[in-house]
Amino acid sequence: MRFPEGFTWGTATAAFQIEGAVGEDGRGPSIWDVFTHEPGRIVDGTTADVACDHYHRVPEDVGLLADLRAQSYRFSVAWPRIVPTGSGATNPAGVAFYDRLVDALLERGIAPLVTLYHWDLPQPLQAAGGWTNRDTASHFAEYATIVGAALGDRVRTFSTFNEPWCAAYLGYSAGVHAPGITGNAAALRAVHHLNLAHGLGATALRSALPPSGQVSITLNLAHVVPDTESPEDVRAARHVDDLSNRIFLDPILRGEYPQELLDDLRHITDWSFVDDGDLATIHQPLDVLGVNYYTPTRIAAATPERLAAISRRWTNDPSSTVGPSAYPGTDLALAMPQDGPYTAMGWRIEPATLTELLVRVHRDHPGVPLMITENGAAFADEVSPDGVVHDADRIAYLHGHIGAVHAAIEQGVDVRGYFAWSLMDNFEWAWGLSRRFGLVHVDYDTLVRTPKDSYGWYRGVIADNGLA
Ligand code: FCB
């Protein structure tokens, strides 16, 4: 199973999940620093104050990428390192850190792919309302200009946002991510301001970058299946598809929100935060669309019996829809438990759904090149007595999903690359240090990195440009 010539293989991380050094060199606090220090927010009670200590270990970590023969590395820049208070003065020491990282990558022939926002909003902006405040979008554009000007001479591709779905719904509706707010109307405001920030940020990047610069955004698109073929379930699934996919895809790639979604949610909001001209601002040309994918979503119309069944099974899951929901307006829809096989996140493993999703996005938006910017799996890895991590389950997961990407390409979908999540074990948000997604094992006491079997296997995939 060979991939097209020029297909890009890489791995991905995010600043807050790996860097640590949260108080160093002038970095300001982010919403995730505050959230992780609030009692009860993180499943295992850990924080990301140290995480993988990547901030102090750039040469070693770039060495791991080089030994993997990674062609590209997707990382995020921490806004609170660059502009510690969110707006106003730039922190040169913060810029210098990413300068060094980019140079270290280029020295080893690894192309950096820079994400501007992977959820670590500067806390002072949250104090002013965070993503419910329209001004946050303008501050994001100022920050995009700073990073584009600083790194654009060496970095070709910039992505404005990682998974605005999570930032808006898990942060402002379910409340299981920072800033921990539970309000359906707030989440929809946040969605719109994130979309607006993408448009303003993309425009700012275009002016800051040389003509060869590329602008992107990464969405965690959902493959939504109705629980049954009943009209109620089919309608609920369509609603969640609108809320998960089209609420981002349609304004970004078509300059409009789906009318049925606007109508479905009028009992929550009157959408008065959408100003004239906003949709034109959001609708900017994209060079590539990043797609993150892990697991399919099964949706049913909400009934009391179904609610009870779900809460029995999912009460420990911070991403569950019990109580405050990740789907504003879920008096209509419920995410149903699914059969295994599962990863350690409880996420169903079904690679063929990735093929179906990519084919659908290509059909709906022909002409937009796609890139898998995250895909991977958590398993309960253990270092064996021989000092190695034998993660055959992760290899099987990656094998299945890389095969699914290949199947999509064979069906005519323009997929340009694949980034495994993640280079190394790291701070998995509400799950803290309790879930391991890495190709490299991290011992959080000693910070020793140990490549897992999957690392060696993935190196082979890169060398072969495909699956043997
Ligand atoms: C995605 C996030 C990433 C990581 C993976 C497991 O939603 O973008 O940071 O946590 O899930």
Boltz pocket constraint, residues with backbone or C-beta under 6 A from the ligand:
constraints:
  - pocket:
      binder: B
      contacts: [[A, 14], [A, 17], [A, 162], [A, 163], [A, 166], [A, 220], [A, 292], [A, 374], [A, 421], [A, 427], [A, 428], [A, 429], [A, 437]]
      max_distance: 6.0
